[in-house]
Amino acid sequence: MKPLKIAFAALLVFAVPAVAQHQQTSHPKPPAHGPAPHRGAPAAPAPRRNNAQQPAHPTVPHVENGRTWVGHDTGPNDPNYHLDHPWQDGHFSGGFGPAHVWRIAGGGPGRFWFNGWFWSVAAADIAFCTDWLWDSDDIVIYEDPDHIGWYLAYNVRLGAYVHVEYLGM
């Protein structure tokens, strides 16, 4: 019985630092819902914009305080997000919002996947995801209320998002 107690004590000694280290890693919390439909005058199309609100803020589209979608204000007529055949590969049905966090399993901006579903980043947004880890980042998918056929992939680690097209299973 004594060796069992010693083994348990040793396990605790090694587990505490691991738990503490895990808790120190703080990622932005995924927003509870996607952006509201755009109202008002559209901003300049995304590739020509710097989305930083202040000097220290990200220059890529991002979510402030888990609520405000910064950079999603070009309106529904943005030519960068026009698709001739929206949803040609079907609609994504895996679940939306923070209750559904997906780990990217491989690929790159042109074609990536998770859980057997395939996606592609909008050409206009490729520059916004250069620091994504295409084999391990966690993302959350939201429906895009303004751009027909597009979804928004929110990177949990970075707090940033890009427009993505669902390519099917």
C-alpha positions in Angstrom: 0.0 0.0 0.0 2.9 2.3 0.8 4.3 2.2 -2.8 0.8 3.2 -4.1 0.8 6.2 -1.9 4.2 7.2 -3.0 3.3 6.8 -6.7 0.1 8.9 -6.1 2.1 11.7 -4.3 4.7 11.7 -7.2 1.8 12.0 -9.7 0.5 15.0 -7.8 3.9 16.7 -7.7 4.2 16.4 -11.5 0.6 17.2 -12.3 0.3 20.6 -10.4 2.9 22.4 -12.6 1.2 21.1 -15.8 -2.2 22.3 -14.6 -0.8 25.7 -13.6 1.0 26.1 -17.0 -2.2 25.2 -18.8 -4.1 27.8 -16.9 -1.6 30.6 -17.7 -2.4 30.3 -21.5 -5.2 32.7 -22.1 -6.9 32.8 -25.5 -9.6 35.1 -26.5 -13.0 33.8 -25.7 -15.0 32.9 -28.9 -17.9 35.3 -29.4 -21.4 34.0 -28.4 -22.7 34.8 -31.9 -21.6 35.9 -35.3 -21.7 39.5 -36.5 -25.0 41.3 -37.1 -26.0 42.1 -40.7 -24.2 45.3 -41.9 -26.3 48.5 -41.9 -25.1 51.8 -43.3 -22.5 52.8 -45.8 -20.0 50.0 -46.6 -16.4 50.5 -45.7 -13.6 49.9 -48.2 -13.1 46.3 -49.3 -11.1 44.2 -46.8 -7.7 43.7 -48.6 -7.0 47.5 -48.6 -7.8 48.0 -45.0 -5.9 48.1 -41.7 -8.3 46.8 -39.1 -6.4 48.1 -36.1 -8.5 50.5 -34.0 -5.5 51.6 -32.0 -1.7 51.2 -32.5 -1.4 48.0 -30.4 -4.5 46.3 -31.9 -4.4 43.6 -34.5 -4.4 44.7 -38.2 -6.4 41.7 -39.3 -10.2 41.3 -38.8 -10.8 40.4 -35.2 -13.3 40.4 -32.4 -13.0 42.9 -29.6 -14.0 41.9 -26.1 -15.7 38.8 -27.4 -18.5 40.9 -28.9 -17.5 43.5 -31.6 -16.6 42.1 -35.0 -13.9 44.5 -36.3 -13.4 44.5 -40.0 -16.8 43.0 -41.0 -18.2 46.2 -42.3 -17.8 46.2 -46.1 -21.5 45.3 -46.6 -23.2 42.7 -48.7 -22.1 44.0 -52.0 -18.3 43.6 -51.4 -17.0 42.2 -54.7 -14.3 40.3 -52.7 -17.0 38.0 -51.3 -19.2 37.5 -54.4 -19.8 33.9 -55.3 -21.4 33.0 -58.7 -22.6 29.7 -57.2 -23.1 30.0 -53.4 -23.2 26.8 -51.4 -22.4 24.7 -54.5 -20.9 22.0 -52.2 -23.8 22.3 -49.7 -24.4 23.9 -46.4 -22.2 23.2 -43.4 -24.3 21.4 -40.7 -21.7 20.7 -38.1 -22.7 23.4 -35.7 -22.0 27.1 -35.2 -20.8 29.3 -32.4 -18.7 28.6 -29.3 -20.4 25.4 -28.4 -18.6 23.9 -31.4 -14.9 24.3 -31.4 -13.0 22.5 -34.2 -9.3 21.6 -34.4 -7.8 22.2 -37.8 -6.3 18.9 -38.9 -4.2 20.0 -41.9 -3.9 21.9 -45.2 -3.5 25.6 -45.7 -5.6 28.6 -46.7 -6.4 27.2 -50.2 -7.9 24.0 -48.6 -8.0 22.9 -45.0 -10.0 20.5 -43.0 -11.3 19.3 -39.7 -13.6 16.5 -38.8 -13.9 15.4 -42.4 -15.2 18.8 -43.6 -13.2 20.8 -46.2 -12.9 24.6 -46.4 -11.1 27.3 -48.3 -10.2 30.8 -47.2 -11.5 33.7 -49.4 -8.7 35.0 -51.7 -9.2 38.5 -50.2 -8.5 37.1 -46.7 -5.4 34.9 -47.2 -3.1 37.7 -46.0 -5.1 37.8 -42.7 -4.3 34.2 -41.8 -0.6 33.9 -42.3 0.1 33.1 -38.7 -2.6 30.4 -38.4 -1.4 26.9 -37.4 -3.0 24.7 -40.1 -2.5 21.5 -38.2 -3.5 22.5 -34.6 -5.4 25.8 -34.3 -8.9 25.7 -32.8 -11.6 27.5 -34.8 -15.2 28.3 -34.4 -17.5 28.6 -37.4 -20.2 31.3 -37.7 -22.7 32.1 -40.5 -21.9 35.3 -42.4 -25.1 37.4 -42.5 -23.9 39.7 -45.3 -22.0 37.5 -47.8 -24.1 34.8 -49.4 -22.2 31.4 -49.5 -19.5 32.4 -46.9 -18.9 31.5 -43.3 -16.6 33.1 -40.8 -13.8 31.0 -39.2 -12.8 32.5 -35.9 -9.3 31.5 -34.7 -9.6 30.9 -30.9 -5.8 31.3 -30.3 -5.5 34.6 -32.2 -9.0 36.2 -31.8 -9.0 36.8 -35.5 -11.3 35.6 -38.3 -11.4 35.1 -42.0 -14.2 34.4 -44.6 -14.3 30.7 -45.5 -16.2 28.7 -48.1 -17.4 25.2 -47.3 -16.2 22.7 -49.8 -18.1 19.7 -48.5 -17.1 16.4 -47.0 
